[in-house]
Amino acid sequence: MTLAVTAPPASAADRGHSVPLRIATYNIHAGAGSDGVFDLDRQAAALRALDADVIGLQEVDVHWGARSQGLDVAGELARRLGMRVSFAPIYSLDPVTAGEPRREYGVAVLSRFPVRSATNHEITRLSTQDENPVPAPAPGFGEVTLKVRGVPVQVFVTHLDYRADPAVREAQVADTRRIMARERAELPGARQFLLGDFNAEPSAPELAPLWKELRDAGAGTPATYPAEAPVKRIDYVTVGEGVRVRTVTVPEQPTASDHRPVVADVSLARRGPGRG
């Protein structure tokens, strides 16, 4: 079963001036399912079933270690799905053995469209790799620029801090808004998306500033975490101006990861600043 929220149908005139896009977000738990078993075949099948044009991924391993069999999970999923990939590491560590690839963990974007440019932005983080971390700028806020049937699109993918104290998330939201505003000014008319695991529910005070420029496409959809019996909605597709949300679904996928994916069918305005 798939649960969905559907918008009113578009008019013929609206369809003539817009471009369809299916976009999704999925925290893939480093390739492991809700049962803790690493299984890329299962995860690739779950991603393929979304039939999305663009997918933002969180908790992505690239040669990280034994938990993901030392694989380039981002590249392997892209290969199996026949999609392009852009990976933005949060952590990039020296290999255990000299000469082996660096051990990396972060976020990624899979796309059916060519990636015109990619940037790994820094936002405030509290490192899980330091014994005594302090909030500091660190990479892992990925951005790709696409051209979707003539419409410029900026896709950002993020994984916000998981701790109960919202202070780091508050700083991350401020960083996110600043970066997205700057990128929007550099490419006027681009349609913007922010995808990711925000580790907070929509009413959380630290997320409130995001809703000044972005719209939560999944408002009214079911919870996404934990996947087997979700009680929290912490995974998001959010949209900026010039994007009309048609349908949003939370596929009932309880095993491929410890989160459920979110999938949105949207229309991109070809021109003008209008907000759908």
N, C-alpha and C positions, 0 to 999 in steps of 0.2 A: 504494500500500500504506500502511496505517496500523498502527503498532505500539502495542499496548495492554497495560496491566496491569489485571486485573479482580479485584475483591473477591468473597467469597462472596455468594450471593444473600440478599436480606433476607427475613425472615419476614413473614407477612401482618400480624402485630401491629405489627412495625416500620414497615411501609409505611403503616399507618393512623395512625401518630403522627409522620409525617415528610413533608417537602415536597421534591420533586425540583428540582434546579437544575443547569444546565450552565454552567460558568464557565471562562474561558480567559485566557491571557496571550499577548501577541505584541509583540515589538520590531519596529516597522514601518520602521525605518531611514529615517525622514523621507519615506516614500513610494517609496523606490527599492528595486529588486530586487537580487538577488545579482549581477546584471550591471551594476549602477550606473545603470540607466535608471529615471527617475521615471515611474511608471505607476499612477495611482490606480484605473483600471479593473481592472487585474490584482490590485491589493491588495484592492479591495472584493470581488472575486470570491473571493479566498482567505479573507477574513473571513466572507463569507456562507456558504461551505462548512463553516465550523465549527459553524454553527447553534447558537451559544451565546446564553444569556440575558444574560450579563454578560461583557465583555471588557476586560481591562486592557491599555493600549497604552503603549509607551515609544518615545522618540525621535520625538516628534510636533511638527511645525512648524505654527505659526499665523502666516501672513504673514511668515515668517522671511526669505525671499529667493529668489534665482533657482533654487536647487537644487530647490525645491518649487513653482516658478512663482508664488511670492507668495501661494499659496492658504491658506485656513484648512483644513488637512488634517483636523483633528479634526471640524470641522463638516461638511465635505464627505463624509467617510466615514459620519458619523451620518445624513446626509440620504440617501445612497445605500442604506444598510441599514435605514432606517426605525427608528432607535434614538435614545434620548436620549443626550446627551453631557455630561460634566463634564471640563473641561480644567484642569490645574494646572501653570502655567508654572514652570520652573526659572529661565529667563532671560526678562526682559521689557525690551526695549531700545527706545530712541527710534527712530522711523522714519528712513530715509535722507533722505526728502523730507517736509518739514513738511506736516501734514494727512493723511498716510497712516496706516494702522493701526500700532500698535506691533508690533515684531518679537519673536515669542515662540516658545519651544521648551520642551517638557516632557513630561508624562505625561497620560493621559486614561483615562476609563472610559466605555465604551459600555454602555447598559442598555436592555433591553426594559421594565423596570419604572420607574415615576416615581422621580426622585431627590428624596428627602425633604429632604436637606441635603447640603452639600458644603463641604469645608475643604481649604485648601492649607497643610499643616504645613511648618515649617522643620526640617531636619536638617542635620548637618554636611556641608559640601561644600568641594571644592577647585575653584574656578571655572576653567572653560576660557576665560573671556572676559577674564581679567586677566593681565597680563604676569608679575607676581610674586605668584601667589595664595598665601594662607595658609588653613588650615582655619577655616571660620566658618559660623554658621547661615545657611541659605538655603532658599528655598521649593522646592517640587517633589515633596513627599511627599503625594500626593493621597488624600483619603478621601471616599467617598460613603456615605450611609445610605439603604437601600432597605427596603421592606416587601414581602417575597416571599410572597405568599399567606398573609399574616397573621404571618409570622415576620420580626422585625427583623434586618437584615443590615448589617454594616459592611464595606465593601470598601476596602482600601488598595492603592495601586499605587505602585511605587517603581522607581528605576533607580540601583543602587549604583555607587560609584566603580570605574572601569575599570583603575586603575593597578596595577602589580605589587606595590607596597608596600601591605600590607593595612591600614595605620593608619587611613586615612579610612573604609574599610568597617567597621572595628571600632567607630569612633565612630558611624557611621550605624546599625549594628545596635543599639547602646545607646540611641540616640535613638528608633529604631523601637519597641523594647520599651517604653520609657517612655511614648510617645504612645499606643500601642495599649492599654496597661494603663489609662491615664487615660480613654480613650474607652470602654473596656469597663466601667469603674466608673460612667460617666455614663449608660450604657444597659444595665442588667443584663439578661441573657438574650439579648443580640444575638449572632448568629453572625458570627465574624470570618474574613476572608480577607486574606492578603497575597499580592499578585501582582507579578511583575516580573522584570527582568533583574538578577540579583544579582552578575554578573561574578565569580563564584566557584563552584566545584563543591561538592557537598553536604558533603564531608569537610573543607572548609577550616576551620581553627580559628576564623577570625573569624565564621563563621556559627553556630558551636556554640551560643551563647546563645539563638539564635532557636528552637532545637528544644526548649527548656524549656517554651514555651507553644504552639508551633505544630508541625504535622506536615507533612512534605514529601509532598504527595499523589502526586508523580511518582516516588517512590522505585522504582527498578528499570526505569524507562523509558529509552529511548535518548537519546543526546546531541542537543543542539539548535543548536549553533553550531560552525563556520559552516554555513549552510543547505545548501550544495551537497554537502558531505561532512563531517558533524558529528563532532567529536572531544571536545567539552566539553558537559556538561549544566549550563548556567548560567541557564536560564529556569525559573521556578517558579510553580506554584499551591500555596500552603500554606494550611492550614486550622486553625481553633481548635476549642474544645470545642463539642459538639453538632452536629458535622458528620461524617457517614459518607461516606467515599469509595467510590464504586461502581466506576467505570472511569476510567482516565486514558490518554489517547492523545497521541502526538506525530505529527501528520499529516506525511506525506512531501511537504513543500512546499518544493522547493529553489530557487525562482526569485522569489517575490513579495517577499521580504525577504532580509537576510543572516542572519536567525535563523529557526528553525522555531517554530511555535506549540505550546502545551501546552493540552490541553482535558481538563477533569475533569467527570464526572457524579457529583454528590453528592446526599445527602439531608440536609435540615436538620431536626433535632429540633424539634418544636413547643414543647416545654417541658422543663424539667429541665436540669441541667448536664452530662449524660452526654457522653462523648467517643466518636465512632465509630471 
